[in-house]
Amino acid sequence: MANLPPSHYPEIGSLGEDLVAQWLQSRGWIILHRRFSSRWGEIDIIAQHDGRYGEAEEQGENFLLAQRPANTTQRSLLAFVEVKTRSSGSWDAGGRSAITPQKQAKISRTAGMFLAQYPEKADYSCRFDVAIVYCQRISKNLTGVMAKEALATSSAAGYKFKLQEYILAAFDSSVDSS
């Protein structure tokens, strides 16, 4: 992030995660964990949605109907969410290019550790989402630099945060770990 000392990065990242967690909750998700860690890595947000089929599509969610359990209209879905908080002029395409195959493998392994720790959730449908959050220092001259419509916004610690993009099923768990 431009013009920020490295000591601010964890705080800024946490504030971006706060925005995403609040947005997910406003859409009916339950936040199970924040910064779930294992020896493989960390998952920023683990969320659960206990909606009926069709309900989530009406809210703009893309549930895979092919994964629907037989003879049921109710199911739970887990989303393992990677949040990338960046300034608008970041070098890594707003965080998208930071989700390398190696990073995907770490998130997938960590998700496996979560499911092993919570076996009652092991048969839930799962997906790996990515949230792109832009941040900008608030100043008297704050103009339309972040003019693109956002999914959600917040302000904290002298910064404005915008959930710019939420990528459903951004990658799958069959990532090669090599």
Z-matrix of the N, CA and C atoms (Angstrom, degrees):
N
C 1 1.434
C 2 1.517 1 109.28
N 3 1.283 2 115.55 1 130.72
C 4 1.444 3 120.91 2 -175.34
C 5 1.519 4 111.32 3 -64.30
N 6 1.316 5 115.33 4 140.09
C 7 1.457 6 123.52 5 173.49
C 8 1.526 7 114.90 6 63.80
N 9 1.299 8 118.63 7 17.78
C 10 1.456 9 120.09 8 177.52
C 11 1.516 10 109.00 9 -112.07
N 12 1.333 11 117.50 10 134.12
C 13 1.451 12 118.42 11 174.63
C 14 1.526 13 109.57 12 -69.20
N 15 1.334 14 117.87 13 149.30
C 16 1.461 15 120.85 14 -178.32
C 17 1.519 16 113.96 15 -54.00
N 18 1.326 17 118.53 16 -26.92
C 19 1.462 18 120.32 17 -179.56
C 20 1.527 19 112.06 18 -65.94
N 21 1.335 20 118.80 19 -18.57
C 22 1.464 21 122.17 20 179.89
C 23 1.527 22 112.98 21 -85.95
N 24 1.326 23 118.48 22 -17.56
C 25 1.466 24 120.61 23 -174.13
C 26 1.525 25 113.91 24 -56.02
N 27 1.347 26 120.02 25 -48.60
C 28 1.473 27 118.34 26 179.86
C 29 1.521 28 112.69 27 -61.42
N 30 1.334 29 117.72 28 -39.88
C 31 1.459 30 121.19 29 179.69
C 32 1.527 31 110.20 30 -64.35
N 33 1.317 32 117.68 31 -45.24
C 34 1.461 33 122.44 32 -179.84
C 35 1.529 34 109.48 33 -63.42
N 36 1.331 35 117.35 34 -43.40
C 37 1.460 36 120.95 35 178.58
C 38 1.512 37 111.94 36 -61.97
N 39 1.318 38 116.79 37 -40.84
C 40 1.457 39 121.54 38 178.73
C 41 1.526 40 111.20 39 -65.10
N 42 1.324 41 117.31 40 -39.09
C 43 1.462 42 120.86 41 178.13
C 44 1.532 43 110.75 42 -67.05
N 45 1.320 44 117.10 43 -36.67
C 46 1.462 45 120.15 44 174.84
C 47 1.518 46 111.50 45 -64.58
N 48 1.317 47 116.63 46 -40.56
C 49 1.470 48 121.25 47 176.49
C 50 1.530 49 110.88 48 -64.15
N 51 1.344 50 116.81 49 -38.05
C 52 1.468 51 120.44 50 177.16
C 53 1.523 52 110.51 51 -58.01
N 54 1.335 53 116.66 52 -45.01
C 55 1.461 54 121.07 53 -179.63
C 56 1.527 55 110.72 54 -60.95
N 57 1.332 56 116.82 55 -45.52
C 58 1.466 57 120.73 56 -179.38
C 59 1.525 58 110.46 57 -64.73
N 60 1.329 59 117.33 58 -43.56
C 61 1.468 60 120.40 59 179.58
C 62 1.528 61 110.58 60 -61.49
N 63 1.327 62 117.52 61 -42.80
C 64 1.468 63 120.70 62 178.58
C 65 1.528 64 110.63 63 -63.47
N 66 1.323 65 116.81 64 -41.07
C 67 1.464 66 121.14 65 179.46
C 68 1.527 67 110.49 66 -64.06
N 69 1.332 68 116.74 67 -44.66
C 70 1.466 69 119.67 68 178.16
C 71 1.532 70 110.62 69 -60.71
N 72 1.324 71 116.90 70 -45.34
C 73 1.466 72 120.45 71 179.15
C 74 1.527 73 111.21 72 -60.03
N 75 1.308 74 117.66 73 -37.35
C 76 1.469 75 120.91 74 179.64
C 77 1.522 76 111.45 75 -67.29
N 78 1.326 77 117.22 76 -17.18
C 79 1.461 78 122.62 77 179.53
C 80 1.529 79 111.74 78 -103.12
N 81 1.332 80 117.16 79 13.37
C 82 1.454 81 120.99 80 174.03
C 83 1.516 82 115.82 81 94.14
N 84 1.322 83 117.86 82 8.56
C 85 1.462 84 121.48 83 179.08
C 86 1.525 85 109.48 84 -86.12
N 87 1.313 86 115.98 85 149.79
C 88 1.462 87 123.16 86 173.82
C 89 1.526 88 106.73 87 -105.99
N 90 1.313 89 117.14 88 125.75
C 91 1.467 90 120.65 89 178.93
C 92 1.525 91 107.35 90 -82.93
N 93 1.326 92 116.32 91 114.19
C 94 1.462 93 121.55 92 180.00
C 95 1.522 94 111.97 93 -85.57
N 96 1.324 95 116.19 94 -40.58
C 97 1.473 96 120.89 95 -177.99
C 98 1.508 97 109.71 96 -150.13
N 99 1.332 98 113.59 97 149.31
C 100 1.458 99 122.25 98 169.88
C 101 1.522 100 105.89 99 -120.02
N 102 1.298 101 116.25 100 134.02
C 103 1.474 102 123.29 101 179.22
C 104 1.526 103 112.16 102 52.98
N 105 1.322 104 115.19 103 52.14
C 106 1.465 105 120.52 104 176.30
C 107 1.527 106 108.30 105 -68.99
N 108 1.326 107 116.47 106 124.80
C 109 1.465 108 121.17 107 -175.58
C 110 1.515 109 111.57 108 -115.47
N 111 1.316 110 114.05 109 146.51
C 112 1.458 111 122.19 110 170.30
C 113 1.521 112 106.40 111 -141.44
N 114 1.292 113 115.68 112 -179.69
C 115 1.477 114 118.31 113 179.27
C 116 1.525 115 111.01 114 -65.78
N 117 1.338 116 117.74 115 -17.84
C 118 1.466 117 121.22 116 -178.78
C 119 1.519 118 112.27 117 -85.02
N 120 1.326 119 116.75 118 -27.55
C 121 1.459 120 118.87 119 -176.70
C 122 1.508 121 111.39 120 160.11
N 123 1.328 122 114.58 121 -154.84
C 124 1.456 123 120.90 122 -175.41
C 125 1.523 124 109.51 123 -136.13
N 126 1.338 125 115.13 124 145.25
C 127 1.458 126 121.23 125 172.76
C 128 1.521 127 106.34 126 -114.59
N 129 1.323 128 116.48 127 126.99
C 130 1.459 129 120.97 128 -174.29
C 131 1.526 130 112.32 129 -62.37
N 132 1.339 131 116.57 130 -49.11
C 133 1.464 132 120.79 131 -177.77
C 134 1.531 133 108.55 132 -140.37
N 135 1.323 134 116.02 133 134.26
C 136 1.468 135 121.33 134 169.88
C 137 1.522 136 105.50 135 -117.99
N 138 1.338 137 115.34 136 120.32
C 139 1.460 138 120.85 137 -175.78
C 140 1.519 139 110.23 138 -126.32
N 141 1.321 140 115.45 139 152.86
C 142 1.469 141 122.10 140 -178.95
C 143 1.522 142 109.00 141 -125.76
N 144 1.324 143 116.01 142 137.42
C 145 1.466 144 121.68 143 174.70
C 146 1.519 145 107.99 144 -122.09
N 147 1.321 146 116.34 145 126.47
C 148 1.465 147 121.57 146 -177.86
C 149 1.525 148 110.46 147 -110.78
N 150 1.307 149 116.96 148 48.54
C 151 1.459 150 120.74 149 -177.34
C 152 1.508 151 113.22 150 -90.00
N 153 1.332 152 113.73 151 169.69
C 154 1.452 153 120.36 152 174.81
C 155 1.517 154 107.78 153 -86.19
N 156 1.337 155 116.28 154 159.28
C 157 1.458 156 120.69 155 175.02
C 158 1.503 157 109.11 156 -62.34
N 159 1.317 158 115.73 157 139.23
C 160 1.442 159 120.87 158 -179.10
C 161 1.521 160 111.74 159 91.45
N 162 1.326 161 117.94 160 -35.84
C 163 1.456 162 121.75 161 -179.21
C 164 1.522 163 110.61 162 -63.03
N 165 1.303 164 116.25 163 -44.43
C 166 1.462 165 119.66 164 -177.72
C 167 1.521 166 111.16 165 -71.17
N 168 1.354 167 117.76 166 -34.96
C 169 1.452 168 118.87 167 178.16
C 170 1.525 169 110.33 168 -63.16
N 171 1.351 170 116.57 169 -36.87
C 172 1.452 171 120.56 170 178.18
C 173 1.524 172 110.56 171 -62.71
N 174 1.337 173 117.12 172 -28.30
C 175 1.461 174 121.78 173 179.15
C 176 1.524 175 111.12 174 -89.42
N 177 1.333 176 117.84 175 5.03
C 178 1.450 177 120.93 176 177.74
C 179 1.514 178 114.37 177 91.03
N 180 1.315 179 118.69 178 9.90
C 181 1.457 180 121.46 179 178.69
C 182 1.524 181 109.37 180 -89.78
N 183 1.296 182 117.72 181 143.41
C 184 1.460 183 122.36 182 178.32
C 185 1.511 184 110.35 183 -101.68
N 186 1.306 185 117.14 184 86.62
C 187 1.455 186 120.18 185 174.89
C 188 1.515 187 108.04 186 -84.68
N 189 1.296 188 116.71 187 143.44
C 190 1.451 189 121.10 188 179.66
C 191 1.521 190 108.84 189 -85.86
N 192 1.314 191 116.50 190 105.37
C 193 1.457 192 120.66 191 -177.11
C 194 1.514 193 111.64 192 -64.45
N 195 1.319 194 117.16 193 -25.04
C 196 1.466 195 119.82 194 179.73
C 197 1.519 196 111.68 195 -63.67
N 198 1.336 197 117.59 196 -20.97
C 199 1.455 198 120.87 197 -179.16
C 200 1.524 199 112.22 198 -91.64
N 201 1.332 200 117.66 199 5.69
C 202 1.462 201 121.09 200 -177.37
C 203 1.523 202 110.90 201 -65.54
N 204 1.329 203 118.06 202 130.24
C 205 1.455 204 120.77 203 176.21
C 206 1.527 205 110.24 204 -62.89
N 207 1.314 206 117.02 205 147.72
C 208 1.460 207 121.98 206 -179.10
C 209 1.522 208 110.82 207 -63.93
N 210 1.331 209 116.20 208 144.87
C 211 1.470 210 124.23 209 173.63
C 212 1.520 211 113.97 210 57.96
N 213 1.320 212 117.87 211 36.13
C 214 1.457 213 119.68 212 177.97
C 215 1.520 214 110.34 213 -147.66
N 216 1.293 215 116.20 214 150.23
C 217 1.454 216 121.12 215 174.17
C 218 1.523 217 110.93 216 -113.80
N 219 1.307 218 117.27 217 0.06
C 220 1.459 219 122.67 218 -178.76
C 221 1.522 220 108.74 219 -114.77
N 222 1.313 221 117.11 220 139.03
C 223 1.456 222 119.96 221 174.11
C 224 1.513 223 109.94 222 -160.01
N 225 1.300 224 113.46 223 161.14
C 226 1.457 225 119.38 224 177.01
C 227 1.519 226 109.14 225 -107.89
N 228 1.296 227 114.75 226 146.81
C 229 1.458 228 122.32 227 179.29
C 230 1.517 229 108.11 228 -127.47
N 231 1.318 230 116.83 229 135.98
C 232 1.460 231 121.99 230 173.46
C 233 1.520 232 108.41 231 -106.52
N 234 1.309 233 115.89 232 135.75
C 235 1.459 234 121.45 233 173.20
C 236 1.525 235 107.69 234 -117.03
N 237 1.320 236 115.00 235 125.09
C 238 1.464 237 122.19 236 174.02
C 239 1.526 238 104.62 237 -99.65
N 240 1.338 239 116.24 238 111.27
C 241 1.460 240 121.19 239 -168.07
C 242 1.522 241 111.18 240 -109.84
N 243 1.316 242 115.30 241 125.07
C 244 1.456 243 122.73 242 172.47
C 245 1.527 244 106.60 243 -99.08
N 246 1.329 245 116.77 244 124.08
C 247 1.459 246 122.00 245 -179.20
C 248 1.521 247 108.67 246 -106.67
N 249 1.319 248 115.60 247 128.76
C 250 1.455 249 121.57 248 176.16
C 251 1.519 250 108.22 249 -117.27
N 252 1.337 251 116.20 250 114.39
C 253 1.460 252 122.13 251 179.58
C 254 1.519 253 107.92 252 -107.40
N 255 1.323 254 115.46 253 121.74
C 256 1.458 255 120.88 254 -175.13
C 257 1.521 256 110.12 255 -140.64
N 258 1.331 257 115.62 256 159.50
C 259 1.458 258 119.67 257 169.23
C 260 1.521 259 107.18 258 -77.32
N 261 1.313 260 116.91 259 161.60
C 262 1.463 261 120.45 260 -173.24
C 263 1.524 262 113.12 261 -64.00
N 264 1.314 263 119.33 262 -22.95
C 265 1.463 264 121.13 263 -179.82
C 266 1.514 265 113.73 264 -103.66
N 267 1.317 266 118.11 265 32.53
C 268 1.464 267 120.72 266 -174.46
C 269 1.521 268 111.80 267 -67.83
N 270 1.291 269 115.41 268 155.01
C 271 1.459 270 122.58 269 -177.15
C 272 1.517 271 113.47 270 -78.64
N 273 1.309 272 119.22 271 -14.80
C 274 1.464 273 121.48 272 -172.32
C 275 1.531 274 113.55 273 -113.19
N 276 1.341 275 115.75 274 40.37
C 277 1.467 276 121.85 275 176.35
C 278 1.529 277 111.08 276 55.99
N 279 1.308 278 116.85 277 45.63
C 280 1.459 279 121.11 278 178.45
C 281 1.511 280 113.53 279 67.74
N 282 1.320 281 117.88 280 19.53
C 283 1.459 282 122.04 281 -179.93
C 284 1.515 283 113.69 282 101.26
N 285 1.339 284 117.66 283 -14.42
C 286 1.466 285 120.75 284 -177.79
C 287 1.531 286 112.38 285 -59.56
N 288 1.327 287 116.88 286 -43.40
C 289 1.469 288 118.98 287 -177.38
C 290 1.527 289 112.38 288 -74.85
N 291 1.336 290 117.88 289 -7.86
C 292 1.464 291 120.93 290 176.25
C 293 1.526 292 111.74 291 -80.34
N 294 1.331 293 117.40 292 -10.16
C 295 1.469 294 121.52 293 178.81
C 296 1.531 295 107.42 294 -91.21
N 297 1.312 296 115.14 295 68.57
C 298 1.465 297 121.97 296 -177.89
C 299 1.529 298 110.40 297 -73.00
N 300 1.316 299 117.46 298 165.50
C 301 1.470 300 118.96 299 174.23
C 302 1.531 301 112.54 300 -55.49
N 303 1.325 302 117.95 301 -35.40
C 304 1.461 303 120.86 302 178.07
C 305 1.527 304 110.76 303 -66.52
N 306 1.337 305 116.99 304 -41.81
C 307 1.467 306 121.37 305 177.85
C 308 1.527 307 109.70 306 -64.55
N 309 1.327 308 117.40 307 -41.94
C 310 1.460 309 121.70 308 177.87
C 311 1.524 310 110.60 309 -60.08
N 312 1.321 311 117.08 310 -42.56
C 313 1.465 312 120.73 311 179.40
C 314 1.526 313 110.98 312 -63.85
N 315 1.336 314 117.40 313 -40.22
C 316 1.467 315 120.67 314 177.95
C 317 1.528 316 111.17 315 -63.52
N 318 1.327 317 116.27 316 -43.72
C 319 1.469 318 120.15 317 179.28
C 320 1.531 319 109.54 318 -64.24
N 321 1.320 320 116.63 319 -42.19
C 322 1.466 321 120.95 320 -179.89
C 323 1.530 322 110.90 321 -62.65
N 324 1.324 323 117.15 322 -44.47
C 325 1.473 324 120.44 323 178.39
C 326 1.528 325 111.00 324 -64.01
N 327 1.330 326 116.20 325 -41.21
C 328 1.464 327 120.21 326 178.97
C 329 1.523 328 110.30 327 -65.11
N 330 1.325 329 117.50 328 -37.71
C 331 1.469 330 120.80 329 175.30
C 332 1.528 331 110.20 330 -61.77
N 333 1.324 332 116.49 331 -39.80
C 334 1.467 333 120.40 332 176.11
C 335 1.517 334 111.83 333 -61.05
N 336 1.326 335 116.69 334 -39.28
C 337 1.464 336 120.93 335 177.13
C 338 1.528 337 110.36 336 -65.52
N 339 1.337 338 116.93 337 -39.98
C 340 1.462 339 120.23 338 177.01
C 341 1.531 340 109.99 339 -60.69
N 342 1.326 341 117.00 340 -47.13
C 343 1.465 342 120.79 341 -178.39
C 344 1.528 343 111.44 342 -65.68
N 345 1.331 344 117.61 343 -32.50
C 346 1.462 345 120.39 344 176.06
C 347 1.534 346 110.54 345 -69.39
N 348 1.323 347 116.62 346 -35.05
C 349 1.460 348 121.66 347 179.73
C 350 1.535 349 111.40 348 -75.18
N 351 1.331 350 116.76 349 -26.82
C 352 1.468 351 122.55 350 -179.80
C 353 1.529 352 109.05 351 -125.15
N 354 1.342 353 117.60 352 71.52
C 355 1.468 354 120.82 353 -174.12
C 356 1.530 355 113.81 354 -61.40
N 357 1.323 356 118.48 355 -22.13
C 358 1.464 357 120.45 356 177.75
C 359 1.535 358 111.96 357 -65.79
N 360 1.345 359 117.24 358 -14.83
C 361 1.456 360 121.59 359 179.48
C 362 1.532 361 112.24 360 -104.56
N 363 1.330 362 116.46 361 2.24
C 364 1.460 363 120.66 362 -173.20
C 365 1.525 364 113.68 363 -65.16
N 366 1.333 365 118.52 364 -24.56
C 367 1.461 366 119.21 365 -179.72
C 368 1.532 367 112.59 366 -97.23
N 369 1.328 368 118.45 367 7.37
C 370 1.459 369 121.82 368 175.76
C 371 1.530 370 108.90 369 -71.19
N 372 1.303 371 116.50 370 151.59
C 373 1.462 372 120.45 371 169.85
C 374 1.527 373 107.01 372 -69.04
N 375 1.307 374 116.12 373 142.92
C 376 1.467 375 120.92 374 -177.28
C 377 1.521 376 109.79 375 -130.11
N 378 1.318 377 114.80 376 150.35
C 379 1.464 378 119.67 377 172.57
C 380 1.527 379 108.50 378 -148.17
N 381 1.320 380 114.70 379 161.62
C 382 1.459 381 122.94 380 -179.24
C 383 1.527 382 108.11 381 -115.24
N 384 1.326 383 115.87 382 111.23
C 385 1.455 384 122.02 383 -177.65
C 386 1.521 385 110.07 384 -106.81
N 387 1.328 386 115.84 385 158.72
C 388 1.459 387 122.05 386 175.77
C 389 1.521 388 108.02 387 -129.31
N 390 1.327 389 116.06 388 131.08
C 391 1.462 390 122.35 389 176.83
C 392 1.524 391 108.79 390 -110.85
N 393 1.328 392 115.81 391 129.41
C 394 1.460 393 121.98 392 178.61
C 395 1.526 394 107.98 393 -106.36
N 396 1.328 395 115.69 394 116.12
C 397 1.462 396 122.19 395 -179.30
C 398 1.526 397 107.93 396 -116.42
N 399 1.325 398 115.67 397 129.08
C 400 1.460 399 120.65 398 174.32
C 401 1.518 400 108.49 399 -100.32
N 402 1.326 401 115.65 400 142.93
C 403 1.457 402 119.57 401 175.40
C 404 1.512 403 109.43 402 -128.71
N 405 1.312 404 114.22 403 151.89
C 406 1.456 405 121.10 404 179.68
C 407 1.518 406 108.10 405 -147.88
N 408 1.313 407 115.63 406 135.99
C 409 1.467 408 120.02 407 176.95
C 410 1.528 409 108.56 408 -62.86
N 411 1.324 410 115.65 409 134.79
C 412 1.466 411 120.38 410 178.72
C 413 1.521 412 107.94 411 -79.70
N 414 1.325 413 115.71 412 128.24
C 415 1.460 414 120.42 413 176.39
C 416 1.522 415 107.87 414 -139.36
N 417 1.296 416 116.04 415 170.12
C 418 1.467 417 120.17 416 178.67
C 419 1.520 418 110.47 417 -64.54
N 420 1.317 419 116.71 418 -22.73
C 421 1.462 420 121.30 419 -177.49
C 422 1.517 421 112.13 420 -96.46
N 423 1.324 422 118.86 421 15.49
C 424 1.465 423 121.81 422 -178.64
C 425 1.523 424 108.66 423 -60.90
N 426 1.306 425 115.19 424 116.68
C 427 1.461 426 120.93 425 -179.24
C 428 1.512 427 109.67 426 -120.05
N 429 1.284 428 117.41 427 -156.55
C 430 1.463 429 122.99 428 -175.13
C 431 1.507 430 115.17 429 -78.69
N 432 1.310 431 119.49 430 29.25
C 433 1.460 432 120.56 431 178.82
C 434 1.520 433 110.36 432 -59.17
N 435 1.325 434 116.46 433 -36.52
C 436 1.463 435 121.25 434 179.98
C 437 1.534 436 109.32 435 -104.58
N 438 1.332 437 117.53 436 44.34
C 439 1.451 438 122.40 437 -170.47
C 440 1.534 439 113.90 438 -71.03
N 441 1.305 440 119.34 439 -21.73
C 442 1.458 441 120.67 440 -179.24
C 443 1.529 442 109.97 441 -59.38
N 444 1.333 443 116.06 442 138.41
C 445 1.467 444 121.81 443 -178.62
C 446 1.533 445 110.07 444 -56.95
N 447 1.320 446 116.41 445 134.85
C 448 1.463 447 121.91 446 -178.28
C 449 1.515 448 110.10 447 -109.08
N 450 1.342 449 115.94 448 155.53
C 451 1.459 450 122.22 449 174.58
C 452 1.524 451 110.34 450 -73.78
N 453 1.327 452 116.51 451 -33.39
C 454 1.460 453 122.09 452 179.63
C 455 1.527 454 107.83 453 -160.22
N 456 1.324 455 115.88 454 155.32
C 457 1.465 456 120.77 455 178.15
C 458 1.524 457 109.47 456 -138.46
N 459 1.316 458 114.90 457 157.42
C 460 1.466 459 121.24 458 172.25
C 461 1.519 460 108.15 459 -158.30
N 462 1.299 461 115.49 460 165.98
C 463 1.460 462 122.02 461 176.12
C 464 1.518 463 107.94 462 -132.57
N 465 1.313 464 115.69 463 136.80
C 466 1.463 465 120.81 464 178.18
C 467 1.521 466 109.04 465 -164.00
N 468 1.293 467 115.79 466 148.80
C 469 1.469 468 123.30 467 173.87
C 470 1.526 469 112.58 468 53.05
N 471 1.337 470 116.73 469 33.56
C 472 1.457 471 120.49 470 178.33
C 473 1.520 472 114.37 471 80.69
N 474 1.321 473 118.28 472 14.53
C 475 1.463 474 122.88 473 -179.38
C 476 1.517 475 110.59 474 -127.79
N 477 1.308 476 115.94 475 151.48
C 478 1.460 477 122.39 476 171.19
C 479 1.521 478 106.45 477 -105.51
N 480 1.333 479 116.29 478 131.69
C 481 1.461 480 123.11 479 -179.12
C 482 1.520 481 109.21 480 -115.10
N 483 1.336 482 116.08 481 137.99
C 484 1.463 483 121.10 482 177.48
C 485 1.523 484 108.88 483 -131.12
N 486 1.324 485 116.09 484 123.04
C 487 1.467 486 120.30 485 170.95
C 488 1.522 487 105.14 486 -76.41
N 489 1.314 488 115.61 487 99.12
C 490 1.453 489 121.83 488 -172.20
C 491 1.521 490 112.32 489 -83.67
N 492 1.330 491 116.21 490 -34.51
C 493 1.462 492 119.54 491 -175.62
C 494 1.519 493 109.31 492 -152.85
N 495 1.327 494 115.84 493 138.80
C 496 1.457 495 121.19 494 174.39
C 497 1.524 496 106.07 495 -125.21
N 498 1.325 497 116.00 496 111.93
C 499 1.462 498 121.47 497 -173.85
C 500 1.520 499 108.82 498 -97.97
N 501 1.333 500 115.65 499 108.33
C 502 1.458 501 121.71 500 178.63
C 503 1.520 502 109.73 501 -71.96
N 504 1.330 503 116.40 502 138.02
C 505 1.467 504 121.76 503 176.42
C 506 1.531 505 110.31 504 46.12
N 507 1.314 506 116.31 505 53.85
C 508 1.461 507 122.46 506 -176.40
C 509 1.529 508 112.84 507 -64.22
N 510 1.317 509 115.79 508 -28.66
C 511 1.465 510 120.99 509 174.94
C 512 1.508 511 107.70 510 -154.46
N 513 1.341 512 116.47 511 168.24
C 514 1.472 513 118.65 512 -179.61
C 515 1.513 514 110.30 513 -113.99
N 516 1.313 515 115.15 514 171.61
C 517 1.467 516 120.28 515 -174.17
C 518 1.508 517 112.88 516 -82.50
N 519 1.307 518 117.83 517 1.59
C 520 1.465 519 119.63 518 -179.20
C 521 1.512 520 111.65 519 -91.02
N 522 1.324 521 116.40 520 23.03
C 523 1.454 522 121.84 521 179.45
C 524 1.521 523 109.36 522 -64.90
N 525 1.309 524 115.00 523 134.23
C 526 1.468 525 119.93 524 178.08
C 527 1.517 526 108.83 525 -70.27
N 528 1.310 527 117.35 526 130.70
C 529 1.465 528 121.16 527 -175.40
C 530 1.515 529 113.91 528 -86.25
N 531 1.302 530 118.25 529 10.60
C 532 1.471 531 120.01 530 -178.92
C 533 1.501 532 112.38 531 -77.69
